[in-house]
């Protein structure tokens, strides 16, 4: 199987807009999704990420991230799938796609 990185793109203005009941329901849906991936052996890791960061280039350190206005990476999933088509199926099944976007990148192993 190949490794795929799912970047979860969120709109900052959408964060914190949920009621406690909606948040609890969403957390349960993500836990169920992750359990399904774990049981199938496809989940490598997954976590939310902080909205702040640093950018290092040519020895210089800048504030980051520099992302398109109104968007930020809110988390990631590292999964195993046989193909990009299978990875797309897994992304479509992710409950986060109801509110957010998931960018899929195939990991290319160094030879």
Secondary structure, DSSP 4 states (H G I P E B T S, - for coil): -EEEEEEEEE-GGGTT-S-HHHHHHHHHHHHHHHHHHHHTT-EEEEEE--S-EEEEETTEEEEE----TT-EEEEEEEEEESSHHHHHHHHHH-GGGGTSEEEEEE-----
